[in-house]
């Protein structure tokens, strides 16, 4: 799959994954896995969150190659 060619499908799937889920970690994990499906030539996909008060990395979600 390709995000550019399947933009509307990607958006629909992403919306469905986060719909009704309030947990940020769960949502980021699910979205990371979805991105990985659409970006097969990447070796990882993830999100970095920054604790702006302490200016440090607090969490990273990664979807790696299978």
N, CA, C and O atoms as a GROMACS GRO file, in nm:
protein
  264
    1UNK      N    1   0.083  -0.119   0.000
    1UNK     CA    2   0.000   0.000   0.000
    1UNK      C    3   0.087   0.124   0.000
    1UNK      O    4   0.204   0.120   0.038
    2UNK      N    5   0.029   0.233  -0.043
    2UNK     CA    6   0.101   0.358  -0.053
    2UNK      C    7   0.012   0.470   0.001
    2UNK      O    8  -0.103   0.482  -0.039
    3UNK      N    9   0.065   0.550   0.091
    3UNK     CA   10  -0.014   0.658   0.152
    3UNK      C   11  -0.063   0.756   0.046
    3UNK      O   12  -0.178   0.800   0.052
    4UNK      N   13   0.021   0.792  -0.049
    4UNK     CA   14  -0.017   0.889  -0.151
    4UNK      C   15  -0.131   0.835  -0.236
    4UNK      O   16  -0.228   0.907  -0.263
    5UNK      N   17  -0.121   0.710  -0.280
    5UNK     CA   18  -0.224   0.652  -0.365
    5UNK      C   19  -0.351   0.617  -0.289
    5UNK      O   20  -0.459   0.614  -0.347
    6UNK      N   21  -0.340   0.591  -0.161
    6UNK     CA   22  -0.453   0.548  -0.080
    6UNK      C   23  -0.481   0.643   0.036
    6UNK      O   24  -0.512   0.600   0.147
    7UNK      N   25  -0.468   0.773   0.009
    7UNK     CA   26  -0.480   0.873   0.115
    7UNK      C   27  -0.611   0.862   0.192
    7UNK      O   28  -0.611   0.861   0.315
    8UNK      N   29  -0.723   0.855   0.121
    8UNK     CA   30  -0.853   0.849   0.188
    8UNK      C   31  -0.868   0.721   0.269
    8UNK      O   32  -0.924   0.724   0.379
    9UNK      N   33  -0.820   0.610   0.217
    9UNK     CA   34  -0.826   0.484   0.292
    9UNK      C   35  -0.741   0.493   0.418
    9UNK      O   36  -0.783   0.450   0.525
   10UNK      N   37  -0.621   0.549   0.406
   10UNK     CA   38  -0.533   0.567   0.521
   10UNK      C   39  -0.601   0.652   0.627
   10UNK      O   40  -0.600   0.616   0.745
   11UNK      N   41  -0.659   0.764   0.587
   11UNK     CA   42  -0.726   0.854   0.681
   11UNK      C   43  -0.843   0.782   0.749
   11UNK      O   44  -0.862   0.795   0.870
   12UNK      N   45  -0.919   0.708   0.673
   12UNK     CA   46  -1.033   0.634   0.729
   12UNK      C   47  -0.987   0.529   0.829
   12UNK      O   48  -1.046   0.514   0.936
   13UNK      N   49  -0.881   0.457   0.794
   13UNK     CA   50  -0.829   0.355   0.885
   13UNK      C   51  -0.772   0.417   1.012
   13UNK      O   52  -0.792   0.365   1.121
   14UNK      N   53  -0.701   0.528   0.998
   14UNK     CA   54  -0.644   0.596   1.114
   14UNK      C   55  -0.755   0.646   1.206
   14UNK      O   56  -0.746   0.632   1.328
   15UNK      N   57  -0.857   0.704   1.148
   15UNK     CA   58  -0.970   0.753   1.228
   15UNK      C   59  -1.038   0.638   1.302
   15UNK      O   60  -1.076   0.653   1.418
   16UNK      N   61  -1.054   0.526   1.235
   16UNK     CA   62  -1.118   0.411   1.299
   16UNK      C   63  -1.033   0.356   1.414
   16UNK      O   64  -1.087   0.313   1.516
   17UNK      N   65  -0.902   0.359   1.397
   17UNK     CA   66  -0.813   0.307   1.501
   17UNK      C   67  -0.819   0.389   1.630
   17UNK      O   68  -0.809   0.333   1.739
   18UNK      N   69  -0.835   0.520   1.618
   18UNK     CA   70  -0.834   0.605   1.738
   18UNK      C   71  -0.973   0.637   1.790
   18UNK      O   72  -0.989   0.691   1.899
   19UNK      N   73  -1.074   0.604   1.712
   19UNK     CA   74  -1.212   0.632   1.752
   19UNK      C   75  -1.249   0.556   1.878
   19UNK      O   76  -1.240   0.433   1.884
   20UNK      N   77  -1.291   0.630   1.978
   20UNK     CA   78  -1.336   0.569   2.103
   20UNK      C   79  -1.224   0.528   2.197
   20UNK      O   80  -1.251   0.473   2.304
   21UNK      N   81  -1.100   0.553   2.159
   21UNK     CA   82  -0.987   0.516   2.246
   21UNK      C   83  -0.923   0.644   2.300
   21UNK      O   84  -0.878   0.728   2.222
   22UNK      N   85  -0.920   0.658   2.431
   22UNK     CA   86  -0.865   0.779   2.493
   22UNK      C   87  -0.719   0.765   2.533
   22UNK      O   88  -0.654   0.865   2.565
   23UNK      N   89  -0.666   0.644   2.533
   23UNK     CA   90  -0.530   0.621   2.579
   23UNK      C   91  -0.430   0.662   2.470
   23UNK      O   92  -0.428   0.603   2.362
   24UNK      N   93  -0.348   0.761   2.499
   24UNK     CA   94  -0.252   0.813   2.402
   24UNK      C   95  -0.153   0.706   2.357
   24UNK      O   96  -0.124   0.695   2.238
   25UNK      N   97  -0.102   0.627   2.449
   25UNK     CA   98  -0.003   0.524   2.415
   25UNK      C   99  -0.064   0.421   2.320
   25UNK      O  100   0.000   0.381   2.223
   26UNK      N  101  -0.186   0.380   2.348
   26UNK     CA  102  -0.255   0.285   2.261
   26UNK      C  103  -0.274   0.343   2.122
   26UNK      O  104  -0.248   0.276   2.022
   27UNK      N  105  -0.319   0.466   2.116
   27UNK     CA  106  -0.340   0.530   1.986
   27UNK      C  107  -0.210   0.544   1.907
   27UNK      O  108  -0.208   0.518   1.787
   28UNK      N  109  -0.104   0.585   1.973
   28UNK     CA  110   0.024   0.600   1.903
   28UNK      C  111   0.076   0.465   1.856
   28UNK      O  112   0.133   0.455   1.746
   29UNK      N  113   0.059   0.362   1.936
   29UNK     CA  114   0.102   0.228   1.896
   29UNK      C  115   0.026   0.181   1.773
   29UNK      O  116   0.085   0.129   1.679
   30UNK      N  117  -0.104   0.198   1.775
   30UNK     CA  118  -0.186   0.157   1.661
   30UNK      C  119  -0.154   0.237   1.536
   30UNK      O  120  -0.147   0.181   1.426
   31UNK      N  121  -0.136   0.367   1.550
   31UNK     CA  122  -0.103   0.449   1.434
   31UNK      C  123   0.036   0.416   1.381
   31UNK      O  124   0.059   0.421   1.260
   32UNK      N  125   0.127   0.384   1.469
   32UNK     CA  126   0.261   0.344   1.427
   32UNK      C  127   0.255   0.218   1.340
   32UNK      O  128   0.321   0.210   1.237
   33UNK      N  129   0.178   0.122   1.382
   33UNK     CA  130   0.162  -0.002   1.306
   33UNK      C  131   0.096   0.026   1.170
   33UNK      O  132   0.134  -0.034   1.070
   34UNK      N  133  -0.002   0.116   1.167
   34UNK     CA  134  -0.068   0.150   1.041
   34UNK      C  135   0.030   0.218   0.945
   34UNK      O  136   0.036   0.183   0.828
   35UNK      N  137   0.106   0.314   0.995
   35UNK     CA  138   0.207   0.379   0.911
   35UNK      C  139   0.304   0.276   0.854
   35UNK      O  140   0.340   0.283   0.737
   36UNK      N  141   0.344   0.181   0.936
   36UNK     CA  142   0.439   0.079   0.891
   36UNK      C  143   0.382  -0.002   0.775
   36UNK      O  144   0.454  -0.039   0.683
   37UNK      N  145   0.252  -0.028   0.779
   37UNK     CA  146   0.187  -0.101   0.669
   37UNK      C  147   0.192  -0.021   0.539
   37UNK      O  148   0.204  -0.078   0.431
   38UNK      N  149   0.182   0.110   0.549
   38UNK     CA  150   0.182   0.196   0.431
   38UNK      C  151   0.322   0.238   0.388
   38UNK      O  152   0.339   0.292   0.278
   39UNK      N  153   0.421   0.214   0.471
   39UNK     CA  154   0.560   0.250   0.440
   39UNK      C  155   0.647   0.125   0.450
   39UNK      O  156   0.731   0.116   0.539
   40UNK      N  157   0.629   0.028   0.360
   40UNK     CA  158   0.695  -0.101   0.373
   40UNK      C  159   0.847  -0.096   0.360
   40UNK      O  160   0.915  -0.188   0.406
   41UNK      N  161   0.901   0.006   0.299
   41UNK     CA  162   1.046   0.014   0.280
   41UNK      C  163   1.119   0.086   0.393
   41UNK      O  164   1.236   0.121   0.379
   42UNK      N  165   1.050   0.110   0.503
   42UNK     CA  166   1.113   0.172   0.619
   42UNK      C  167   1.146   0.064   0.721
   42UNK      O  168   1.080  -0.040   0.726
   43UNK      N  169   1.248   0.088   0.802
   43UNK     CA  170   1.282  -0.013   0.902
   43UNK      C  171   1.219   0.015   1.038
   43UNK      O  172   1.221  -0.073   1.125
   44UNK      N  173   1.164   0.135   1.060
   44UNK     CA  174   1.089   0.162   1.183
   44UNK      C  175   1.002   0.285   1.164
   44UNK      O  176   1.030   0.372   1.081
   45UNK      N  177   0.897   0.289   1.241
   45UNK     CA  178   0.806   0.404   1.243
   45UNK      C  179   0.775   0.430   1.389
   45UNK      O  180   0.748   0.336   1.464
   46UNK      N  181   0.780   0.556   1.430
   46UNK     CA  182   0.752   0.582   1.570
   46UNK      C  183   0.719   0.728   1.597
   46UNK      O  184   0.728   0.813   1.509
   47UNK      N  185   0.683   0.753   1.720
   47UNK     CA  186   0.650   0.886   1.767
   47UNK      C  187   0.736   0.916   1.890
   47UNK      O  188   0.750   0.830   1.977
   48UNK      N  189   0.791   1.032   1.896
   48UNK     CA  190   0.866   1.076   2.013
   48UNK      C  191   0.786   1.184   2.082
   48UNK      O  192   0.739   1.279   2.019
   49UNK      N  193   0.770   1.171   2.213
   49UNK     CA  194   0.700   1.271   2.291
   49UNK      C  195   0.801   1.341   2.381
   49UNK      O  196   0.891   1.278   2.437
   50UNK      N  197   0.785   1.470   2.394
   50UNK     CA  198   0.878   1.549   2.472
   50UNK      C  199   0.811   1.603   2.596
   50UNK      O  200   0.702   1.660   2.590
   51UNK      N  201   0.875   1.584   2.708
   51UNK     CA  202   0.832   1.647   2.833
   51UNK      C  203   0.888   1.789   2.829
   51UNK      O  204   1.007   1.810   2.857
   52UNK      N  205   0.805   1.884   2.795
   52UNK     CA  206   0.852   2.021   2.776
   52UNK      C  207   0.898   2.087   2.906
   52UNK      O  208   0.981   2.178   2.903
   53UNK      N  209   0.846   2.043   3.018
   53UNK     CA  210   0.887   2.100   3.146
   53UNK      C  211   1.031   2.061   3.177
   53UNK      O  212   1.113   2.145   3.215
   54UNK      N  213   1.062   1.932   3.160
   54UNK     CA  214   1.197   1.882   3.190
   54UNK      C  215   1.285   1.871   3.066
   54UNK      O  216   1.403   1.835   3.076
   55UNK      N  217   1.227   1.902   2.950
   55UNK     CA  218   1.299   1.899   2.824
   55UNK      C  219   1.370   1.765   2.800
   55UNK      O  220   1.489   1.761   2.772
   56UNK      N  221   1.292   1.656   2.814
   56UNK     CA  222   1.351   1.526   2.785
   56UNK      C  223   1.250   1.434   2.718
   56UNK      O  224   1.129   1.456   2.725
   57UNK      N  225   1.302   1.332   2.652
   57UNK     CA  226   1.221   1.234   2.584
   57UNK      C  227   1.155   1.146   2.688
   57UNK      O  228   1.221   1.094   2.778
   58UNK      N  229   1.023   1.128   2.676
   58UNK     CA  230   0.953   1.048   2.776
   58UNK      C  231   0.894   0.920   2.720
   58UNK      O  232   0.865   0.828   2.797
   59UNK      N  233   0.876   0.910   2.589
   59UNK     CA  234   0.815   0.790   2.535
   59UNK      C  235   0.842   0.778   2.386
   59UNK      O  236   0.854   0.878   2.315
   60UNK      N  237   0.852   0.655   2.341
   60UNK     CA  238   0.872   0.631   2.199
   60UNK      C  239   0.794   0.505   2.162
   60UNK      O  240   0.808   0.403   2.229
   61UNK      N  241   0.714   0.511   2.057
   61UNK     CA  242   0.642   0.396   2.006
   61UNK      C  243   0.704   0.357   1.874
   61UNK      O  244   0.720   0.441   1.786
   62UNK      N  245   0.739   0.232   1.860
   62UNK     CA  246   0.806   0.189   1.738
   62UNK      C  247   0.736   0.067   1.680
   62UNK      O  248   0.697  -0.025   1.752
   63UNK      N  249   0.722   0.068   1.550
   63UNK     CA  250   0.680  -0.050   1.477
   63UNK      C  251   0.796  -0.087   1.386
   63UNK      O  252   0.827  -0.014   1.292
   64UNK      N  253   0.860  -0.201   1.414
   64UNK     CA  254   0.979  -0.242   1.338
   64UNK      C  255   0.946  -0.342   1.232
   64UNK      O  256   0.834  -0.393   1.222
   65UNK      N  257   1.048  -0.370   1.151
   65UNK     CA  258   1.033  -0.472   1.048
   65UNK      C  259   0.996  -0.604   1.110
   65UNK      O  260   1.037  -0.636   1.222
   66UNK      N  261   0.918  -0.680   1.038
   66UNK     CA  262   0.875  -0.811   1.087
   66UNK      C  263   0.984  -0.913   1.070
   66UNK      O  264   0.967  -1.029   1.105
   0.00000   0.00000   0.00000
